Amino acid sequence: MKRHAFLFSFGMVFIVFQACEHFEPVAPAENALLDGPVEGLSPAENIRFLKGDVAFNDDVFTASNGLGPLFVATTCGTCHPGDGKGHPFTTLTRFGQYDGTGNQYAHLGGPQLQHRALPGFAPEVLPDNVGFSKLTPPANTGLGFLDAVRDADIMAWADPNDNDGDGISGVPNWIVMKEYITARDGTIEHEGKYIGRFGKKAAAYDLHQQTAQAYNEDIGITSTYEPMDTHSGLLIDPEITDQTIHDVVFYLKTLKAPIPRAAHRDEIISGKAVFEQIGCAKCHRSEMKTGDSPIAAIANKTFHPYTDLLLHDMGADLDDGYTEGSATTSEWRTPALWGLGLSKFSQGGDYFLLHDGRAKSIDEAILWHGGEAANARAQYKSLTSTEKNKLIQFLESL
């Protein structure tokens, strides 16, 4: 009798497990996710990737562990959910003059506005009559590949005098290198300045600078690299360890590149042809190659980001009146288009495109292009509805 009871109980448990399988969510396809490590990491590198993942996505800052007192967000992942693009709620504001003439608004909290504050503190407000830019946080994936591109390649793509007469004259952003940065092999120096490649205006030299500044300016966390308290302007003890900074940098370097979807469908292939035909690929380069890297999984790899890492004059409509490094107010670094079709899934279901999220669709983002991109925009406007649809399907497949 007991044996029959056991078999009955076991059978009921099995039925329950079988029934539960019908309610389990289906795992998303790998090409539908931006998170995840690049292939080929060693066991030790995978462990370090996970440590950086925890620091980036799980560490929440409060008053007890260094938050603020002025800040924008309380975690890194708040601004980059699922390692994708941010939402208007987490959009940053940068203001003032921040170039060779100096930041004229440093005493008012520039260049970044910390618009949130702990109880008892007043958040910053934007000064009157100052140029500023709204910056929607970008996706993080594939950054290690961009970091490993040779300076010589970036210089080869630049055409400051438009020698080929195509109306495109991309230039690097020449920036002053932070004292804590170790230059890459093959770094090119020009009059004491170096090529920036991260940020909306390419004002950060590498992911080390980008990470240390983000902790400091976005969360109000000091480190040995960025020790100034954004509220008092005083140098204070580090609130985060060097090891954590390095783990997050490693995590960002080893996030996989976005995986294209449906690349072999006829309409996607046709859309790519339209993309190239109307001149989009002149700035959004489809192919690059990394140089040497201490991370073997990234070294000497061909990849497809759809950017040239250069600044381009995008015209009066995208001129916000803010500078960084040698970038003028209307110049923006060509954003990488890979992962574009997944953007809305980290943005609450809707697109918020361009540097400040103003464009609510890919079509609208293209129509905002001006300056060096004016000819490509004109050609886009002349396309048939079928051609436009194929182009947008291609972009959404990246």
N, C-alpha and C positions, 0 to 999 in steps of 0.2 A: 504493500500500500504506500509505504514511504517512497519507494522508487518511482511509482506512478505519479505521486504528488510532486517529486522533484522534476520529473520529466515534464509535467504539466507547467510547473513554474518556469522552468528553463524555456519551454516553448512560448510561454506568454512574453518573457523578456525578449526573446528573439523576434517575436511579432512586433513588439513595441519598437525595438531598434530598427526593424525593417520599415515600420510606418514612419519613424522619425526621418528616415532618409529622404522621404518625399518632401519634407519641409525644410531640409538643409539648403542654404543658398548655394547657387552654382558658383564655383570659383571663377573669377574674371580671367579672361585670356591674358597672357603675358603682354601682348601688344596693347592692352587696354589700361595698363598700369604704368605710371611713371616711376614709382618707387622700385627699388631692387638693385643689387650690385651688378657691376659689369662682369661678364664672364671671364674666367681665368684667374681669379684671385686665389692666392694660396690660403691654406687653413688659417694661418696667423693673420693674413690680411682680412679674411672674412670676419674674424673675431674683432679686429679693429674697426671694420665697417659697422658692425653691430653696436660697438661702444659709441661710435659717432652718431649712429641712428638714435640711440637712447638719449644722448645729450641734446640732439637737435629736436626730436619730436616729443620726448617725455619729460624733460626737465622743465618744471614750471617755476618761475621766479616770483617771489613775494617779498614783502618788506623784510622778512626774517633772513632771506639769503641774498639780498642785494638789489632787489628791484628798485629802479628809479633813483631818487624820488620822482623824476620826470621820465616818461617812457612813451612808447608807441604800442608795444605788445608785451606779453609776459612769457612767450616762448618763441623759439625760432619757427616751429611748425605752424604757429598761428598765422604767420604771413605767407607761408608756403604749404598749404594743406595738401597732403599726399605728394609733396614735392612738386606740386603744380603752381599755376599762377595764383596770385592773391586776388582779393575782392576789394571793392571800394572801401569797405570797413577798415581794411588794413593798409590802405594807400598812404604813402609817405608824402610829406611836403618838405621840399628843400628850397631855400631862399637866399637871396643876397648875391654878392659878387664873390666868387670863389675861384680865382685864377691868378695870373701873374700880378695883378694889381692888388691882391690881398682880399680877404673877406671883410667888407666894410660893416658887417652886421654880427661879427663874432660876439660882441658884448651883449647882443640881444638873443643869443642862443643859436645863431647860424653855424653851419649851413643847414642843419636839420631841425624841424619843428617837433618838439615833444609835446603833443597835444593832450596827453593824459598824465595824471599825477596821483601820488598816494594821498590819502586824507591828510589835511593840514598843509598841503602844498598847492600852489596855483600852477596849472598847466601853462605852457607858453602860448602866446597869441602871435599871429603874424603881424609884423610891423607894417605901418602904413607906407604906401608908395614904394614897394619893394618888388623886384622881379622874383617870381617863384615858379616852381614846377611841382605838379602832383605826379607821383611815381607809383604805379601799381607794381607790387612785388612780382618778379618773373618766376618762371619755373626753374627748378634746380638741376634737372637731369642732363647728363652729358657734359657737365661743366669741366670735368677733368680732361676731356678731349680738347676743348677749346683752350684750356690752360696750357696744353702741351704743343700747340701749334707754334712753329718757329717764327720768331720776329722777322726773319728774312722773307718768309712767305707773305706776311702781312704787308711788308714794305713793297713787295713785288706787285701786290694787288692795288696799291695806292696809285692815284693819278691826279696829284694836286693841281696840275695845270691843264687837265683834260687834253692830253697830247693826242689821244685817239679820236677826239672830236665827237664823242657820243653823248656829251652833256653830263657825264658822270665823273665826279672828281673826288672820290673818297680819300680821306686822310686819316692818319692815326691821331689819337689824342695823346699829346706829349705831356707827361705828368712828372711831378717831383716824387721820387721814390721814398717811401717811409723808411726810417732808419732801421727798423727791425726786419725788413724784407731781405731775403737772400735772392739775388738775381738768378734767373734761369741761365743755363748754358746757351750761348748764342745771343744773349740780350744785346740789343742795339741801343746805344746812348747818343743823344743829340743835344748838344749845348746843356749838358747836365740834367737832361730829362729823359724819360723812358716811356715806352709804349704801354698805355693802359688798354685793358680789354674787357673788364667787367663793369657792370652798372649801365644805366640807360645812356650815359654819355661816355662810357669806357674810361671812367676816372679812377678805377682801382687796378693796380698792377697785377695782382694775383688773388687767389682765393684766401690766402692768409690775411691780406689786408681787408678784403671784403668781409671776412668772418669777424675779425677783431673789431672793426668799425661797427658792424651790425650789432654785436653785443653791447657796445658802448652807446651808440646813438639810438638804437631801436629799443633796447631794454634797460639802458642805464647801468650796465654792468662794466666795471673796470677790470682791466687785466694789466699784466706787465707791459703789454704792447700798446694799449690805449688806457693810460692811468688817470686821465682827467675826469672828474665828476662833472656830468653835464649840467648839474644844477648850480653848484657853487663855483665851478671853474677851477677848483683846487685839485692837486694831485693826491690821490688817496690809495690805500692799500688795495691790492688785487682782490676782486670778489669772485674770480673764476681762475682755475689753474691753467697754466700753459698747456698741460697735457690735454685738458678738455678742448681747448682751442684747436690743438693739433688733431685730435680725434675727429672733430667736426669738419676740419679741412679735409682730412682723409676721406671721410664719408662723402663730402661733396665731390671730391675728385673721382670717386669710384662708383657713383651712381651711374647706372647704365644709360646709354643713349636711348631716346624714344624709338620704338619699333614701328615702322610704317605698317599700314593696314590696307589690304586689298590692292597692293601695288600693281598686280598683274591684270586687273580689270581694264577693259578697253577704254572706258570713260576716264579712268585715272591716267592712263597713258596719254590719251588725247589732251587731258587737262594739263599735264606736264608740258606737252608741246606748246600749248597756248601760253603757259607761264614763261617759257623761254622766248617764244615769238614776240611777245609784247615788251620784252626787256626786263622783266622782274629779276631774272637770274644774273643781271649785271651787278646787282648789289647782294642779292640773296643767293650766294654761291652754293651750288648743290654739293660740292665735294671738297674736302680738305684732307690733309694727312698730318698726323702728329709726328713730332720728332722723338728724340730719346726721352725716356722718363724712368725714374727709379721704380715706378709701378709697371711691371712688365706687361700687364693686361692692357695698358694704354699706349705703350711705346710703339711708334712706327705703324700706326693703324690708319687706314682710310675710313672716313666717316662722312656723313651727309647732313650738315646742320642748317644749311640755307641762310648763311650770313657771310660777311667778309670781315667782320670785326673792325670795320672802319667807320668814321664819322661821315655823314652826308648832310648837306643842307636840305632840309625838308620843307622849306618855304614858310611864308608868313603865318599860315594857319596853325602851324605847329611850333611857333616861336613863343616860348613862355617867359623869356626875359631872364633866364638863369644860366650861368656858365659854370663849367667845371674843367680844370686843367686848361688845355688850349681849345676846348670845344666852345664854339660861339653859341648864342642863345637859340639859334634855329637848327643847330647841328645835333644829330642823334646817331648813336651807334646802330648799325643795321641789326635788328633783333633776329635771333635764330628762329626759324619757322618750324623746326621739328617739334612734334608734340602739339602743334597748334589745334588739331581737331579734338584733343583731350582737354583743352583749356577750360571749357565751360563746366566740366565735371568737378573741378576744384573751385569754381567760381559761383557755385550755387545754382547751376543749370543754365546760366546765361553767359554770353561772351561779354568781356570787358577788355577790349583790345587797345592797342597803341600804348604809348608810354604812361598815360594817365587813365586808361580805361574808358575813354570817352566813346569809343566805337563799340556798338552793340551787335555788330555782325562783321564778317570778313569783308563783305561788300562795302560796308560803311568805312572800314579801316582803309581799304584801297582808295576810296574817294577822298579821304583826308590827305593823301599823299600830294605833295607839291614840290617846289624847288627842283632838285635833280631828278625827282621821280615824276615830274609833271608830264613828260612824254609818255611814260608807261601808263599813267592814269588816263591820259587821253586815248591811248590805244585800247585800254580796258573798256572805256565808255563806248567805244565804237564796235565792240564785240556783239554778236548776236546773243540772245538770251540762252541759247543752247551752249554756246562757247563759254559764256560766263559761268553757267552751271557746272560744266566740266572742269573749269579752272578751280572753282570753289570746292568741288568734290576732291580734286587733287590735293589742295591745301589741307582739307580736313582729313586726308589719309596719312599725312605726314606724322 
